[in-house]
Amino acid sequence: MSGIIIDSFTLFSVDADAQAFLAVTTGLTQSQETAINDLVVGLKANNTWDKYLAIYPVIGGTEYNHKYNLKDPRDLDAAFRLSYIGFGVTHSATGMNGHNTGGATSFLNISTEFASPNIFSAGYYSRTTNANTTSVEIGASVGAERMHLVIGFNSSTNAEFDCYDESSTRVTGANGTEAGWFVGSRLSTTDAKLFKDGSQIGSTTTTMSASPPNANLSVMGSNTAGYSSRECAFVVIGDGLSATEIANDYTTIQAYQTALGREI
C-alpha cells in the first residue's frame, strides 16, 4: 500500500495498482481518485481482478485519460491502451461516445492473448437508451468467426453475444432498456451466457466449434461492423466469469458509477 500525496499530505491509503493508474492520468479530483481506488479494492475482494486483461474505467472526461487500461496503465499497444479510430469520438465526465462514426482498438486479440480462448468475457456499461442502431459495442470479426457484444440487436431492446460462430452460438436476451451494464461470458465450448445489471438474460449450450477471430477487439465498434452510438462508461475484457462473479462485480462497478454521479 502507498498513499496519494496532495499538498504534502497523505489523504488516503491507496492500492498499488490504483496508484499506478492515477500516476498517469491527469486532472482527477480527490473523489475520482477515491472511486478508482475503491473500484480496484472491490474487484480484488470479488476475486475477479486477476481474470481481466483490460479494464477501461473511462474517467477524467478527456481522450487522454479515457485511453488507459487500469490493469496495465502504460501508453503502449502491448498494454492494451485504447487507440481511437474513425472520427467524431467525444469525451466527457459521463463517458465517451463514437456517434456511429468512431471507436477505439484495444490491441487485444482473443486468439493470441488468452491461454484458453474458449473462456472469455466482455462487458460494456451503456448510458444510452433506445438508440436506433445495430452497431457493435465490443467486437472483432474474421469471416464467420466473430466475438460481438451488441446492445439493441436489430434496433430492438434485445442484446446479443456472438461466441465465435454467429450462425449457431449467438446468445440473445430481452433487456427492456439498452442502458446499463451488459456482460457476455463464455465458460466452455458449451456454456455461454449474457447478463444485464448482474442478472442473466440469455444463455446457450450449443457446442461452439469455431475458432476465435484472429483480430484485435474494438470498443464502440468492431473491425468489420458499424461504430456504436451508445455512450460508454466502463469496459472489461477478460476470462470467463461465473454468474456469481458477474453479480458481485456489478455491485462494485455500479458503486463506482454512483461515486462519479453517472449511474444508470
KEKOLNU-512909 format. One record per residue: y, x, z of N, C-alpha, C in turn; residue in one letter. Coordinates in steps of 0.001 Angstrom, whole numbers, padded with zeros to 6 digits, always signed. Example, Ala and Ser with C-alpha at 12.3 -4.5 7.8 and 13.67 -1.06 7.14 Angstrom:
<atoms>
-005690+013190+007800-004500+012300+007800-003300+013200+007800A-002250+012850+007080-001060+013670+007140+000030+012900+007870S
</atoms>
This chain:
<atoms>
-001189+000835+000000+000000+000000+000000+001248+000877+000000M+002315+000369-000609+003590+001069-000622+004682+000041-000397S+005914+000410-000663+006987-000543-000455+007995-000495-001568G+008689-001604-001780+009808-001639-002720+011063-001255-001956I+011790-000302-002462+012984+000173-001777+014221-000359-002497I+015026-001105-001788+016288-001606-002326+017371-001282-001302I+018399-000563-001733+019477-000150-000842+018941+000605+000376D+017946+001452+000111+017377+002363+001106+016571+001665+002193S+016226+000395+001996+015413-000316+002978+014125-000808+002328F+013022-000695+003049+011768-001250+002577+011753-002739+002912T+011783-003594+001892+011927-005025+002132+010599-005719+002365L+009548-005260+001717+008236-005837+001984+007162-004881+001498F+005995-005026+002073+004864-004209+001668+004319-004756+000362S+003984-003865-000553+003594-004313-001892+002310-003629-002336V+001451-004400-002990+000226-003874-003549+000539-002796-004587D-000289-001769-004656-000039-000643-005556-000033-001076-007021A-000911-002014-007407-000928-002476-008804+000316-003300-009122D+000782-004078-008171+002035-004806-008367+003198-003830-008500A+003195-002799-007660+004264-001799-007699+004326-001086-009044Q+003170-000794-009635+003150-000128-010942+003820-000990-012003A+003579-002284-011954+004216-003198-012907+005720-003296-012643F+006091-003413-011385+007505-003543-011041+008294-002282-011369L+007607-001156-011427+008285+000102-011726+008755+000181-013173A+008124-000594-014087+008510-000510-015497+009360-001692-015945V+009316-002803-015231+010156-003946-015594+011550-003744-015033T+012504-004476-015584+013900-004276-015184+014552-005605-014827T+015500-005534-013901+016347-006681-013592+015697-007797-012807G+014520-007574-012209+013877-008635-011445+014555-008800-010087L+014617-010034-009632+015141-010314-008306+014073-010046-007257T+014496-010028-005991+013514-009811-004932+012483-010934-004911Q+012904-012173-005169+011953-013286-005162+010952-013156-006307S+011378-012633-007453+010455-012405-008567+009483-011284-008246Q+009985-010234-007602+009103-009135-007190+008054-009639-006188E+008482-010472-005273+007552-011041-004300+006504-011902-004996T+006924-012670-006012+005992-013521-006751+004922-012689-007445A+005308-011558-008036+004342-010674-008679+003372-010119-007653I+003890-009661-006524+003011-009115-005504+002025-010168-004989N+002509-011369-004738+001638-012441-004250+000576-012794-005294D+000959-012751-006564+000011-013024-007643-001124-012006-007641L-000790-010737-007587-001814-009686-007599-002716-009805-006376V-002119-009972-005220-002891-010097-003980-003814-011321-004059V-003314-012418-004609-004109-013633-004718-005290-013483-005659G-005080-012861-006813-006183-012665-007766-007242-011721-007192L-006803-010736-006444-007767-009841-005809-008557-010578-004729K-007900-011457-003982-008602-012244-002969-009613-013186-003618A-009327-013633-004843-010254-014503-005584-011397-013727-006237N-011349-012398-006154-012352-011522-006786-012381-011672-008310N-011222-011948-008894-011127-012060-010351-010258-010968-010969T-009482-010273-010177-008588-009241-010704-009318-008262-011619W-010470-007793-011194-011207-006797-011969-011864-007384-013215D-011906-008691-013334-012519-009316-014505-011546-009406-015688K-010277-009224-015434-009281-009331-016503-008980-007981-017126Y-008886-007947-018453-008404-006767-019156-006898-006848-019376L-006400-008058-019505-004970-008242-019735-004479-009458-018967A-003344-009272-018294-002628-010358-017630-001164-010219-018020I-000642-011237-018684+000768-011225-019084+001507-012244-018227Y+002244-011786-017177+002896-012727-016266+004186-013336-016809P+004696-012807-017923+005851-013382-018630+006985-013645-017637V+007474-012591-017046+008505-012692-016024+009712-011851-016402I+010889-012291-016009+012100-011500-016204+012986-011956-017335G+012482-012855-018182+013332-013512-019168+013730-012700-020375G+013118-011512-020578+013516-010676-021710+012303-010255-022526T+012539-009936-023789+011487-009422-024669+010847-008181-024069E+011656-007333-023482+011150-006084-022892+010192-006374-021740Y+010603-007190-020798+009757-007465-019639+008500-008245-020008N+008620-009156-020953+007501-010035-021282+006341-009317-021974H+006581-008146-022509+005516-007474-023265+004478-006803-022377K+004778-006581-021100+003931-005714-020289+002694-006420-019747Y+001587-005671-019754+000305-006100-019202+000259-005710-017726N+000140-006687-016855+000109-006432-015412-001049-005527-015015L-002167-005588-015747-003324-004758-015422-003119-003283-015783K-002289-003012-016758-002058-001633-017213-000650-001566-017816D+000378-001447-016971+001753-001556-017433+002318-000289-018077P+001572+000235-019052+002098+001324-019859+002564+000755-021190R+003543+001397-021789+004084+000925-023067+003287+001547-024208D+001981+001172-024259+001058+001743-025230+000161+000653-025805L-000240+000821-027073-001224-000093-027658-002506-000100-026829D-002918+001073-026354-004161+001204-025596-004104+000476-024260A-002895+000170-023797-002725-000569-022546-002616-002073-022800A-002771-002483-024053-002717-003890-024458-001363-004535-024172F-000309-003753-024262+001006-004383-024154+001284-005146-025446R+002052-006194-025349+002310-007054-026496+003287-006399-027472L+003040-006619-028750+003964-006218-029803+004255-007464-030626S+005508-007831-030741+005885-009102-031357+005766-009027-032879Y+005278-010108-033468+005060-010200-034907+005722-011466-035424I+005929-011505-036737+006665-012633-037294+008129-012517-036918G+008771-013659-036718+010173-013630-036294+010470-014898-035506F+011549-014855-034740+012005-016053-034063+011446-016273-032674G+010714-015282-032079+010240-015445-030714+011437-015378-029768V+011563-016386-028906+012661-016411-027945+012128-016182-026535T+012993-015683-025674+012598-015315-024315+013617-015871-023328H+013110-016432-022232+013969-016969-021189+013250-016870-019863S+013909-017325-018795+013311-017274-017469+012073-018150-017361A+011946-019151-018233+010795-020061-018159+009625-019613-019022T+009824-018637-019909+008714-018156-020717+009154-017614-022055G+008210-017590-023007+008502-017149-024366+007903-018154-025348M+008519-018266-026514+008106-019279-027485+008244-018717-028901N+007177-018905-029692+007200-018422-031070+007754-019412-032062G+007963-020670-031663+008594-021687-032520+007931-021800-033888H+006616-021607-033946+005852-021683-035195+006197-020590-036201N+006992-019599-035812+007370-018546-036758+007064-017134-036254T+006655-016997-034996+006381-015667-034462+005383-015712-033329G+004860-014545-032984+003894-014422-031891+003844-012978-031438G+002689-012558-030943+002538-011183-030477+001080-010771-030587A+000844-009514-030940-000508-008976-030912-000729-008251-029595T-001956-008388-029054-002285-007755-027774-002973-006403-027944S-003402-006081-029155-004190-004875-029440-005543-004892-028719F-005964-006069-028257-007228-006195-027530-008256-006837-028450L-009279-006087-028790-010322-006516-029713-011588-006853-028922N-012008-008126-028958-013189-008547-028208-014409-007727-028615I-014521-007462-029906-015711-006801-030443-015886-005387-029908S-014781-004720-029589-014868-003308-029209-014500-003031-027749T-013779-003918-027097-013263-003634-025758-014121-004198-024626E-015033-005121-024935-015834-005752-023897-017236-005163-023860F-017719-004892-022655-019083-004385-022502-020092-005408-022991A-019796-006692-022764-020638-007782-023254-019736-008814-023912S-019561-008763-025233-018654-009691-025915-019057-011159-025769P-020303-011422-025332-020721-012805-025130-020161-013402-023845N-019575-012570-022988-018995-013034-021738-017493-012809-021817I-016743-013903-021922-015351-013793-022329-014556-014988-021822F-013267-014772-021521-012387-015890-021180-010974-015626-021681S-010238-016701-021908-008837-016623-022305-008100-017798-021704A-006898-017541-021170-006124-018607-020553-004664-018571-020986G-004048-019758-021108-002673-019889-021602-001970-020971-020798Y-000846-020639-020193-000036-021614-019455+001057-022135-020377Y+000897-023379-020795+001848-024007-021725+002831-024883-020958S+004102-024719-021251+005138-025558-020658+005637-026619-021641R+004950-026755-022775+005376-027681-023825+004431-028872-023883T+004988-030063-023951+004214-031296-024016+004368-031949-025385T+003221-032288-026000+003186-033106-027212+003975-032531-028382N+003901-031237-028582+004474-030655-029794+003543-030965-030963A+004106-031344-032087+003310-031758-033245+002905-030530-034046N+001811-029898-033623+001377-028677-034295-000114-028479-034102T-000749-027798-035034-002163-027445-034893-002323-025926-034780T-001302-025260-034332-001331-023808-034264-002217-023328-033122S-002476-022024-033126-003355-021380-032139-002504-020732-031050V-002952-020884-029794-002229-020264-028685-002723-018839-028407E-004031-018607-028453-004610-017261-028352-005728-017196-029373I-005767-016129-030201-006857-016125-031155-006966-014896-032034G-008137-014818-032669-008429-013831-033703-009517-014421-034577A-009498-014055-035856-010472-014634-036790-010769-013650-037904S-012062-013546-038239-012514-012797-039407-013562-013668-040093V-013197-014296-041194-014108-015219-041864-014459-016384-040957G-015759-016657-040806-016208-017753-039953-016280-017349-038484A-016094-016058-038195-016148-015588-036815-014756-015679-036204E-014648-016411-035105-013330-016591-034525-013401-016852-033033R-012322-016489-032345-012083-016916-030981-010702-017546-030975M-010654-018830-030792-009386-019546-030765-009308-020424-029530H-008209-020330-028814-007862-021305-027790-006684-022090-028333L-006890-023385-028515-005893-024244-029159-005569-025410-028229V-004298-025661-028031-003840-026792-027227-003213-027804-028184I-003649-029051-028101-003146-030045-029044-003864-029966-030373G-005192-029874-030339-006010-029755-031545-005772-030934-032477F-005534-030645-033776-005245-031672-034780-004075-032550-034378N-003068-031919-033745-001844-032614-033329-002129-033749-032348S-003252-033697-031662-003590-034723-030689-003418-034161-029291S-003873-034893-028290-003826-034386-026928-005152-033751-026532T-005941-033316-027505-007155-032568-027230-006872-031069-027234N-007730-030328-026551-007705-028865-026606-009032-028400-027168A-009079-027161-027665-010330-026630-028191-010464-025155-027861E-011734-024727-027776-012081-023330-027541-013191-022988-028521F-012876-022164-029535-013862-021737-030529-014524-020457-030041D-015848-020501-029939-016608-019367-029386-017346-018630-030485C-016607-018008-031390-017139-017121-032420-017706-017845-033631Y-018236-019060-033483-018805-019796-034609-018206-021196-034600D-017149-021374-035374-016388-022621-035323-017240-023843-035640E-018171-023715-036569-018889-024888-037059-019804-025513-036015S-020316-024733-035058-021292-025293-034132-020966-025092-032663S-020032-024240-032332-019828-023921-030916-018406-024185-030453T-017729-025090-031080-016385-025471-030625-016500-026373-029412R-015753-026026-028367-015664-026862-027176-014347-027625-027255V-014393-028951-027129-013169-029747-027134-013095-030568-025859T-011869-030919-025487-011691-031738-024298-010372-032457-024329G-010384-033739-023976-009154-034512-023881-008421-034117-022611A-007128-033875-022728-006383-033408-021559-005214-034298-021176N-004877-035284-022015-003831-036222-021668-002432-035720-021928G-002198-034469-021683-000919-033842-021980-001192-032403-022383T-000297-031829-023143-000525-030478-023649+000191-029412-022830E+000748-029790-021698+001352-028818-020801+000406-028542-019647A+000380-027280-019193-000481-026918-018074-001230-025629-018341G-002222-025345-017495-002993-024102-017533-004341-024370-018181W-004561-023816-019380-005784-024020-020140-006586-022730-020168F-007898-022831-019893-008786-021669-019895-010069-022022-020635V-010444-021182-021596-011768-021251-022198-012601-020114-021658G-013840-020415-021239-014692-019395-020634-016087-019461-021225S-016582-018321-021664-017932-018193-022197-018718-017275-021277R-019795-017816-020664-020594-017070-019697-021894-016541-020270L-022345-017089-021411-023559-016622-022069-023564-017192-023479S-024604-016921-024225-024704-017459-025586-024970-018958-025595T-025245-019546-024437-025499-020992-024369-024638-021679-023310T-023526-021070-022958-022697-021649-021898-021231-021347-022161D-020511-022338-022658-019071-022207-022860-018393-023458-022341A-017257-023284-021684-016562-024410-021070-015058-024284-021288K-014387-025415-021169-012941-025497-021332-012366-026200-020108L-011266-025657-019585-010673-026161-018347-009180-026408-018537F-008677-027394-017807-007240-027610-017703-006881-027757-016234K-005922-026972-015780-005442-027028-014399-006593-026952-013397D-007557-026083-013696-008640-025818-012775-009809-026766-012849G-009734-027812-013701-010817-028787-013819-011428-028741-015208S-012748-028871-015285-013433-028809-016571-013130-030044-017414Q-012822-029815-018709-012569-030926-019622-013506-030911-020823I-014357-029886-020952-015294-029831-022069-016307-028723-021883G-017463-028842-022577-018487-027796-022491-019428-027910-023680S-020197-026851-023917-021260-026863-024913-022388-025957-024448T-023618-026331-024793-024781-025479-024542-025431-025060-025855T-024744-025309-026972-025238-024894-028277-025325-023369-028341T-026421-022859-028854-026590-021406-028958-025543-020811-029879T-024828-019821-029368-023758-019173-030114-024299-017883-030703M-024618-017911-031980-025285-016768-032605-024325-015844-033339S-023138-016309-033627-022192-015492-034392-021661-014335-033543A-021193-013304-034221-020598-012161-033539-019124-012439-033269S-018534-011727-032316-017098-011891-032087-016308-011321-033252P-015127-011841-033516-014321-011308-034616-013856-009889-034324P-013975-009025-035302-013534-007639-035150-012056-007569-035538N-011218-008088-034631-009776-008145-034864-009073-008249-033525A-007830-007802-033476-007056-007886-032245-006650-009327-031956N-006767-009722-030697-006316-011050-030289-004801-011129-030329L-004304-012260-030777-002875-012534-030748-002569-013567-029674S-001352-013529-029182-000828-014511-028242+000262-015293-028965V+000275-016614-028772+001170-017517-029514+000820-017504-030996M-000469-017344-031313-000890-017346-032701-002243-016678-032876G-002598-016414-034123-003832-015726-034486-003538-014879-035707S-004420-013935-035993-004190-013077-037157-004318-013841-038475N-004947-015027-038451-005113-015793-039694-004630-017229-039571T-004104-017634-038409-003695-019027-038216-002213-019104-037864A-001698-020332-037817-000278-020532-037593+000173-020134-036201G+001436-019742-036111+002030-019411-034827+002223-020676-033995Y+002233-020477-032688+002377-021588-031752+003847-021946-031548S+004072-023194-031127+005413-023607-030700+005395-024046-029243S+004352-023650-028504+004239-024033-027097+004748-022898-026211R+005739-023210-025389+006311-022193-024524+005228-021616-023614E+005132-020306-023634+004086-019572-022915+004668-018992-021631C+004026-019315-020488+004498-018816-019203+003481-017935-018494A+002296-017728-019082+001279-016869-018461+000089-016793-019398F-000547-015621-019483-001732-015444-020322-002693-014503-019615V-003999-014813-019698-005030-013874-019247-006085-013745-020334V-006686-012559-020431-007818-012296-021314-008789-011424-020526I-010058-011849-020457-010996-011062-019675-012429-011536-019794G-013254-011117-018851-014656-011518-018808-014775-013007-018491D-015974-013552-018743-016209-014950-018453-016007-015270-016982G-015464-016463-016711-015169-016901-015355-015961-018161-015030L-016417-018264-013788-017115-019462-013340-016102-020566-013057S-016615-021777-012887-015738-022912-012574-014989-022673-011271A-015662-022104-010292-015014-021837-009006-013921-020792-009151T-014189-019744-009912-013169-018705-010120-011960-019272-010849E-012180-020120-011833-011069-020711-012575-010251-021626-011671I-010915-022414-010834-010202-023294-009911-009384-022487-008905A-009972-021419-008374-009246-020586-007415-008054-019900-008059N-008255-019391-009272-007141-018716-009953-006042-019700-010344D-006415-020932-010670-005377-021930-010966-004461-022113-009753Y-005032-022187-008559-004212-022326-007360-003251-021157-007220T-003756-019944-007474-002920-018746-007365-001846-018709-008444T-002224-019028-009673-001276-018982-010793-000235-020095-010664I-000645-021272-010212+000316-022352-010021+001314-022013-008915Q+000846-021351-007858+001766-020910-006806+002778-019902-007365A+002315-019036-008263+003213-018083-008927+004269-018811-009742Y+003841-019797-010536+004800-020548-011355+005784-021318-010474Q+005303-021861-009372+006178-022596-008451+007208-021667-007830T+006787-020449-007485+007724-019476-006924+008836-019143-007905A+008522-019223-009210+009520-018937-010245+010277-020190-010674L+009929-021353-010116+010632-022592-010423+010339-023133-011805G+009147-022865-012356+008851-023319-013711+007453-023952-013803R+006916-024423-012689+005588-025013-012679+005551-026324-013464E+004364-026628-014023+004107-027894-014707+003144-028715-013850I
</atoms>
